[in-house]
Amino acid sequence: MYAVYFFAIAMGAWMLWQGSLAHKPFRSLSFCFFLLFLGNIIQLLLMPLIMVGQNIQAKHSELRAEEEYNTTQSSYHDIEAILKHLDAQDQELLRQTSYWKKW
């Protein structure tokens, strides 16, 4: 990012100097090409930075999705155990109810 900041400040300073501070501004076609070249340099510097950032973000997203999957699986197992316990309680209540109906 320091290179991007440097180029942005350099281009901003040059435009400020040429636009308002210089008594005889330097306007030539070769300088326009030079500004385009600087813009392309900034793009070339930012492209790998963006690609690396996207790779890091994708890896983080993949890890987060895997952790969410594991958490969900754990919750499902807990819910299944609770449902089995409740089913066993229902069976016991039915057994006791049928026992009391006989009396």
C-alpha positions in Angstrom: 0.0 0.0 0.0 2.9 2.3 0.5 3.7 2.3 -3.2 0.0 3.2 -4.0 0.1 6.0 -1.4 3.4 7.3 -2.9 2.0 7.3 -6.5 -1.3 8.9 -5.4 0.5 11.6 -3.5 3.0 12.2 -6.4 0.3 12.5 -9.0 -1.9 14.7 -6.7 1.1 17.0 -6.0 2.0 17.2 -9.7 -1.6 18.0 -10.7 -1.8 20.6 -7.9 1.5 22.2 -8.9 0.6 22.2 -12.6 -3.0 23.3 -12.0 -2.5 26.2 -9.7 1.0 26.8 -8.5 3.1 26.8 -11.6 3.4 30.1 -13.5 4.0 28.3 -16.8 2.4 24.9 -16.6 4.1 22.0 -18.4 1.6 20.6 -20.9 2.8 18.2 -23.4 1.6 15.1 -25.0 4.5 13.1 -23.7 3.6 14.1 -20.1 0.1 12.8 -20.7 1.6 9.5 -21.7 3.7 9.6 -18.6 0.7 10.1 -16.4 -1.0 7.1 -18.2 2.1 5.1 -17.6 2.0 6.0 -13.9 -1.7 5.0 -13.7 -0.8 1.6 -15.3 2.0 1.1 -12.8 -0.5 1.7 -10.0 -2.9 -0.8 -11.6 -0.1 -3.4 -12.0 0.9 -2.9 -8.3 -2.7 -3.2 -7.1 -3.6 -6.3 -9.2 -1.4 -8.8 -7.2 -2.5 -7.1 -4.0 -6.1 -7.6 -4.8 -5.5 -11.2 -5.9 -3.7 -12.0 -2.7 -6.5 -10.3 -0.7 -9.1 -12.3 -2.5 -7.2 -15.6 -1.9 -6.9 -14.8 1.9 -10.6 -13.9 2.0 -11.6 -17.1 0.2 -9.5 -19.2 2.6 -11.0 -17.5 5.6 -14.5 -18.0 4.2 -13.8 -21.7 3.6 -12.5 -22.1 7.2 -15.6 -20.3 8.5 -17.9 -22.5 6.4 -16.2 -25.6 7.6 -16.5 -24.5 11.3 -20.2 -23.7 10.8 -20.7 -27.1 9.3 -19.0 -28.8 12.3 -21.1 -26.7 14.7 -24.3 -27.6 12.9 -23.4 -31.3 12.9 -22.7 -31.1 16.6 -26.1 -29.4 17.2 -27.9 -32.1 15.1 -26.2 -34.9 17.2 -27.2 -33.1 20.4 -30.8 -32.7 19.1 -30.9 -36.4 18.1 -29.8 -37.4 21.6 -32.4 -35.2 23.2 -35.2 -36.6 20.9 -34.1 -40.1 21.8 -34.3 -39.2 25.5 -37.7 -37.7 25.1 -38.9 -40.7 23.2 -37.7 -42.9 26.0 -39.6 -40.7 28.5 -42.7 -40.9 26.4 -42.5 -44.7 26.3 -42.1 -44.8 30.1 -45.0 -42.4 30.7 -47.2 -44.6 28.4 -46.1 -47.7 30.3 -46.9 -46.1 33.6 -50.2 -44.8 32.4 -51.2 -48.2 31.1 -50.2 -49.7 34.5 -52.4 -47.2 36.4 -55.4 -47.8 34.0 -55.3 -51.5 35.1 -55.9 -50.6 38.7 
